[in-house]
Amino acid sequence: MVDKIDALIKAAGVNVEPFCPGLLAKALATLNTGSLICNVGAGGPAPAAEVPNKGGPAPSLVVAPAEDKKVEKKKI
């Protein structure tokens, strides 16, 4: 199985540490991969945490970039 993982990594053009394919093979050996593949997404997304909103705008997950503030000097 390690040889197949190595071939997949080389085909993808990804660089990983030499011990990673063996570690992944050992981890996958204890799993029922058929069941894992067939049940992907069966549970649906995790529910969002309840956050009380006190009438303000809805919280956003997108972070806006900070605005550049320029300080103008007054001429005397």
VEXTORKOL-508893 format. One record per residue (C-alpha): residue in one letter; x, y, z. Coordinates in steps of 0.25 Angstrom, whole numbers, plus 2048, in hexadecimal, padded with zeros to 3 digits. Example, Ala and Ser with C-alpha at 12.3 -4.5 7.8 and 13.67 -1.06 7.14 Angstrom:
% VEXTORKOL-508893
A8317EE81FS8377FC81D
END
This chain:
% VEXTORKOL-508893
M800800800V80C809803D8108087F4K80380C7EFI8028187F9D81181C7F4A80C81B7E5L8008247E8I80982E7EFK81282F7E4A8078307D9A80183B7E1G80F8427E1V80E8447F0N81A8447F9V81883D807E821838811P82682980EF81F82381BC811829817P80D81E80DG810813817L80981A822L7FD81C819A7FD80E815K7FD809824A7F1813827L7E980E81BA7EC7FF81FT7E380182BL7D8808824N7CC80281CT7CF80B810G7C3806808S7BA80A813L7C1817814I7C081A806C7B1816805N7AD81F811V7B482C80DG7AA837810A7A082E816G79E836822G79D84381CP7A4850820A7A785282FP79C85C835A7A186A837A7A286F845E79787784BV79C88684CP792890852N79089C849K78B8A8850G7868AF844G7938B383DP7988AF830A79A8A082DP7A889B830S7B0899824L7BB88E822V7C2896818V7CD89F81DA7CE8AC816P7DC8B2813A7E08BD81CE7DF8CB816D7EC8D3814K7EA8E081CK7F38EB818V7F68F6822E7F690481BK7FF90E821K7FB91D822K80492781CI806933825
END
